[in-house]
């Protein structure tokens, strides 16, 4: 991804999920795919297997995963506390 806009992030997440999500995929395989893609924890630095995504755009990623009934936080094995 070259720019961090809401539209670009949504498009990239949708494209990646379309190519990779399957209910038949095993949990370990799915977690490894999330890790290698950076979508598991996209706000983390790339050196830590993230995408350097601004925190303000993290809800966009979660919305796109939720639209496919995929829980990003559970699937990645990393939980973050929501600050309301």
Residue frames as a rotation matrix with the C-alpha (Angstrom) as fourth column:
UNK 1
0.591 0.806 0.000 0.00
0.806 -0.591 0.000 0.00
0.000 0.000 -1.000 0.00
UNK 2
-0.358 -0.794 0.492 1.47
0.794 -0.536 -0.286 3.31
0.491 0.288 0.822 -0.98
UNK 3
-0.635 0.182 0.751 -0.95
-0.344 -0.937 -0.064 5.68
0.692 -0.299 0.657 0.73
UNK 4
-0.817 0.336 -0.468 -2.82
0.576 0.514 -0.636 5.44
0.027 -0.789 -0.613 4.00
UNK 5
-0.674 0.729 0.121 -6.30
-0.708 -0.684 0.175 6.69
0.210 0.032 0.977 3.21
UNK 6
-0.243 0.660 0.711 -9.51
-0.544 0.513 -0.663 5.04
-0.803 -0.548 0.235 4.35
UNK 7
0.704 0.562 -0.434 -10.44
-0.651 0.268 -0.710 4.14
-0.283 0.782 0.555 0.76
UNK 8
0.073 -0.772 -0.631 -7.00
-0.786 0.345 -0.513 2.66
0.614 0.534 -0.582 0.01
UNK 9
-0.755 -0.327 0.568 -6.96
-0.639 0.560 -0.527 0.62
-0.145 -0.761 -0.632 3.22
UNK 10
0.140 0.897 0.419 -10.48
-0.561 0.421 -0.713 -0.71
-0.816 -0.136 0.562 2.58
UNK 11
0.687 0.107 -0.719 -9.58
-0.718 0.254 -0.648 -1.67
0.113 0.961 0.251 -0.97
UNK 12
-0.307 -0.902 -0.304 -6.38
-0.762 0.424 -0.490 -3.44
0.571 0.081 -0.817 0.10
UNK 13
-0.637 0.135 0.759 -8.09
-0.583 0.560 -0.589 -5.36
-0.504 -0.818 -0.278 2.91
UNK 14
0.458 0.887 0.052 -10.95
-0.587 0.346 -0.731 -6.43
-0.667 0.305 0.680 0.64
UNK 15
0.473 -0.360 -0.804 -8.55
-0.769 0.277 -0.577 -7.54
0.431 0.891 -0.145 -2.08
UNK 16
-0.615 -0.784 0.090 -6.42
-0.710 0.501 -0.495 -9.50
0.343 -0.368 -0.864 0.39
UNK 17
-0.403 0.542 0.737 -9.41
-0.541 0.508 -0.670 -11.16
-0.738 -0.669 0.089 2.06
UNK 18
0.624 0.651 -0.433 -10.93
-0.717 0.257 -0.648 -12.07
-0.311 0.714 0.627 -1.31
UNK 19
0.248 -0.636 -0.730 -7.70
-0.692 0.411 -0.593 -13.82
0.678 0.653 -0.338 -2.26
UNK 20
-0.634 -0.765 -0.114 -6.95
-0.410 0.458 -0.789 -15.45
0.656 -0.454 -0.604 1.10
UNK 21
-0.498 0.457 0.737 -9.95
-0.809 0.061 -0.584 -15.98
-0.312 -0.887 0.339 3.38
UNK 22
-0.258 0.478 -0.840 -11.50
-0.386 0.746 0.543 -19.43
0.886 0.464 -0.008 3.52
UNK 23
0.410 0.484 0.773 -13.60
-0.904 0.100 0.417 -20.99
0.124 -0.870 0.478 6.25
UNK 24
0.963 -0.043 -0.266 -11.84
0.023 0.997 -0.077 -24.26
0.268 0.068 0.961 5.43
UNK 25
0.122 -0.983 0.136 -8.38
-0.172 -0.156 -0.973 -22.91
0.978 0.095 -0.188 6.27
UNK 26
0.308 -0.093 -0.947 -6.88
0.821 0.528 0.215 -24.17
0.480 -0.844 0.239 9.52
UNK 27
0.974 0.148 -0.172 -6.28
0.222 -0.776 0.591 -21.73
-0.046 -0.614 -0.788 12.36
UNK 28
0.263 -0.952 -0.158 -2.49
0.367 -0.053 0.929 -22.11
-0.892 -0.302 0.336 12.37
UNK 29
-0.329 -0.343 0.880 -2.30
0.939 -0.019 0.344 -21.62
-0.101 0.939 0.328 8.60
UNK 30
0.547 0.628 0.553 -4.60
0.658 -0.731 0.180 -18.57
0.518 0.266 -0.813 8.84
UNK 31
0.874 -0.267 -0.407 -2.54
0.183 -0.594 0.783 -17.01
-0.451 -0.759 -0.470 11.63
UNK 32
-0.124 -0.971 0.206 0.64
0.612 0.089 0.785 -17.54
-0.781 0.224 0.583 9.64
UNK 33
-0.116 0.166 0.979 -0.96
0.942 -0.295 0.161 -15.83
0.316 0.941 -0.122 6.65
UNK 34
0.881 0.465 0.087 -2.01
0.399 -0.829 0.392 -12.88
0.254 -0.310 -0.916 8.82
UNK 35
0.543 -0.757 -0.363 1.50
0.273 -0.250 0.929 -12.60
-0.794 -0.604 0.071 10.22
UNK 36
-0.351 -0.777 0.523 3.26
0.757 0.093 0.646 -12.74
-0.551 0.622 0.556 6.87
UNK 37
0.051 0.449 0.892 0.84
0.887 -0.431 0.167 -10.27
0.460 0.782 -0.420 5.27
UNK 38
-0.916 -0.369 0.155 0.97
0.246 -0.824 -0.510 -7.69
0.316 -0.430 0.846 8.06
UNK 39
-0.230 0.920 0.318 -2.83
-0.324 -0.381 0.866 -7.69
0.918 0.096 0.386 8.46
UNK 40
-0.018 0.203 -0.979 -2.68
0.734 0.668 0.125 -9.53
0.679 -0.716 -0.161 11.80
UNK 41
0.352 0.049 -0.935 -1.65
0.743 -0.622 0.247 -6.36
-0.570 -0.781 -0.256 13.64
UNK 42
0.393 -0.158 0.906 -1.51
0.851 -0.311 -0.423 -3.71
0.349 0.937 0.012 10.92
UNK 43
0.931 -0.031 0.364 -0.60
-0.123 -0.965 0.231 -0.83
0.344 -0.260 -0.902 13.26
UNK 44
0.643 -0.763 0.061 2.64
0.228 0.267 0.937 -2.51
-0.731 -0.588 0.345 14.30
UNK 45
0.139 -0.692 -0.709 5.90
-0.784 -0.514 0.347 -1.62
-0.604 0.508 -0.614 12.51
UNK 46
0.688 0.080 -0.721 6.80
-0.639 0.537 -0.550 -3.62
0.343 0.840 0.421 9.42
UNK 47
-0.387 -0.911 -0.143 9.85
-0.652 0.380 -0.656 -4.96
0.652 -0.160 -0.741 11.28
UNK 48
-0.774 0.204 0.599 7.40
-0.458 0.472 -0.753 -6.54
-0.436 -0.858 -0.272 13.73
UNK 49
-0.868 0.390 0.308 5.21
0.496 0.720 0.486 -8.06
-0.032 0.574 -0.818 10.96
UNK 50
0.040 0.871 -0.489 2.77
0.465 -0.450 -0.763 -5.14
-0.885 -0.197 -0.423 10.86
UNK 51
0.185 0.105 0.977 2.05
0.973 -0.161 -0.167 -2.57
0.140 0.981 -0.132 8.15
UNK 52
-0.821 -0.492 -0.290 2.92
0.549 -0.819 -0.167 0.72
-0.155 -0.296 0.942 9.89
UNK 53
-0.187 0.850 0.491 -0.75
0.627 -0.282 0.726 1.67
0.756 0.444 -0.480 9.53
UNK 54
-0.738 -0.010 0.674 -1.83
-0.388 -0.811 -0.437 4.75
0.551 -0.585 0.595 11.49
UNK 55
-0.928 0.358 -0.106 -3.89
0.297 0.537 -0.790 3.79
-0.226 -0.764 -0.604 14.55
UNK 56
-0.444 0.796 -0.412 -6.78
-0.551 -0.605 -0.574 5.92
-0.706 -0.027 0.707 13.30
UNK 57
-0.129 0.372 -0.919 -7.25
-0.956 0.201 0.215 3.49
0.265 0.906 0.329 10.40
UNK 58
-0.963 -0.253 0.089 -7.24
-0.268 0.904 -0.333 0.29
0.004 -0.344 -0.939 12.48
UNK 59
-0.319 0.910 0.265 -11.05
-0.208 0.206 -0.956 0.36
-0.924 -0.361 0.124 12.84
UNK 60
0.225 0.347 -0.910 -11.32
-0.950 -0.128 -0.284 0.36
-0.215 0.929 0.301 9.04
UNK 61
-0.620 -0.527 -0.582 -9.38
-0.625 0.779 -0.040 -2.90
0.474 0.339 -0.812 8.91
UNK 62
-0.907 0.309 0.286 -11.54
-0.046 0.603 -0.796 -4.41
-0.419 -0.735 -0.533 11.66
UNK 63
-0.005 0.954 -0.299 -14.72
-0.604 -0.242 -0.759 -3.35
-0.797 0.177 0.578 9.83
UNK 64
0.058 -0.019 -0.998 -13.61
-0.971 0.231 -0.061 -5.08
0.231 0.973 -0.005 6.64
UNK 65
-0.896 -0.358 -0.264 -12.70
-0.274 0.912 -0.304 -8.28
0.350 -0.200 -0.915 8.48
UNK 66
-0.691 0.692 0.210 -16.02
-0.118 0.179 -0.977 -8.15
-0.713 -0.700 -0.042 10.35
UNK 67
-0.001 0.703 -0.711 -17.92
-0.925 -0.271 -0.267 -7.72
-0.381 0.657 0.651 7.08
UNK 68
-0.080 -0.100 -0.992 -16.72
-0.637 0.771 -0.026 -11.24
0.767 0.629 -0.125 6.22
UNK 69
0.867 0.460 0.191 -17.40
-0.405 0.428 0.808 -12.50
0.289 -0.778 0.558 9.75
UNK 70
0.272 -0.867 -0.417 -13.68
0.587 0.493 -0.643 -12.81
0.763 -0.070 0.643 10.44
UNK 71
0.993 0.017 -0.117 -12.56
0.109 -0.524 0.845 -11.73
-0.047 -0.851 -0.523 13.90
UNK 72
0.481 -0.863 0.153 -9.18
-0.126 -0.241 -0.962 -10.13
0.868 0.443 -0.225 13.38
UNK 73
0.089 -0.471 0.878 -8.31
-0.949 -0.307 -0.068 -9.94
0.302 -0.827 -0.474 17.07
UNK 74
0.594 0.156 0.790 -9.10
-0.514 0.828 0.223 -13.58
-0.619 -0.538 0.572 17.78
UNK 75
0.981 -0.165 0.097 -7.56
0.182 0.643 -0.744 -14.87
0.061 0.748 0.661 14.57
UNK 76
0.417 -0.883 0.216 -4.29
-0.319 -0.365 -0.875 -13.05
0.851 0.295 -0.434 15.06
UNK 77
0.303 -0.274 -0.913 -3.95
0.785 0.615 0.076 -14.17
0.541 -0.740 0.401 18.66
UNK 78
-0.832 -0.552 -0.057 -3.28
0.508 -0.716 -0.479 -10.56
0.223 -0.428 0.876 19.64
UNK 79
0.289 0.947 -0.139 -5.89
0.917 -0.232 0.325 -8.74
0.275 -0.222 -0.935 21.67
UNK 80
-0.815 -0.468 0.342 -5.94
0.337 -0.862 -0.379 -5.02
0.472 -0.193 0.860 22.19
UNK 81
-0.355 0.697 -0.623 -8.09
0.805 -0.110 -0.583 -3.25
-0.475 -0.709 -0.522 24.69
UNK 82
-0.049 0.442 0.896 -10.55
0.748 -0.578 0.326 -0.81
0.661 0.687 -0.302 23.20
UNK 83
-0.801 -0.169 -0.574 -10.39
0.509 -0.697 -0.505 2.68
-0.315 -0.697 0.644 24.59
UNK 84
-0.060 0.884 0.463 -13.86
0.918 -0.133 0.375 4.19
0.393 0.447 -0.803 24.53
